[in-house]
Amino acid sequence: MLPPETCEFCERALELTFHHLIPKKLHNRRYVQQRFDKDTLQTHGLYLCKDCHKTVHQLLDHKQLAFHYNEKEKLLQHPQVQRFVRWVSKQQKRVKR
């Protein structure tokens, strides 16, 4: 499957990175392996621009991402993620941070 042409959050056509919905740093932890199968760990993710990807990791730690925000819809319900995506979607170029 080919990646999308735009960020799955802000819909801007920028270089995209793959965001694992269950962070790779936790893949070898027993409590993660018991909850998620290997295929889910490797393929469950989103293609995000660097701005959106960086913001997600600034707002949420790995355990929060793995256990509470492991779906696109759940991430987009987070108030600070919502606010950022609303703002950044109006920006033309990559935001320098």
Residue pairs with C-beta under 8 A, 6 or more apart in sequence:
3 16
3 18
3 47
4 16
4 47
5 13
6 12
6 13
6 14
7 14
7 16
7 47
7 48
7 49
7 52
8 46
8 47
8 48
8 72
9 46
9 48
9 49
9 52
9 75
9 76
9 81
9 85
9 88
9 89
10 49
10 51
10 52
10 85
10 88
10 89
11 89
12 49
12 88
12 89
12 91
14 49
14 50
14 51
14 94
15 49
15 50
16 47
16 48
16 49
17 47
17 48
17 49
17 50
17 53
18 45
18 46
18 47
18 48
19 45
19 46
19 47
19 48
19 53
19 56
20 41
20 44
20 45
21 44
21 45
21 46
21 65
21 66
21 69
21 70
21 71
21 72
22 32
22 36
22 40
22 41
22 44
22 65
22 66
22 70
23 62
23 65
23 66
25 62
26 32
26 62
26 63
26 66
27 33
27 41
32 41
32 66
33 41
35 67
36 44
44 70
46 72
46 75
48 56
49 94
50 94
51 88
51 91
51 94
51 95
51 97
52 84
52 85
52 88
54 97
55 81
55 84
55 88
56 65
56 75
56 81
59 78
59 80
59 81
60 69
60 78
68 74
69 75
69 78
75 81
76 82
76 85
88 95
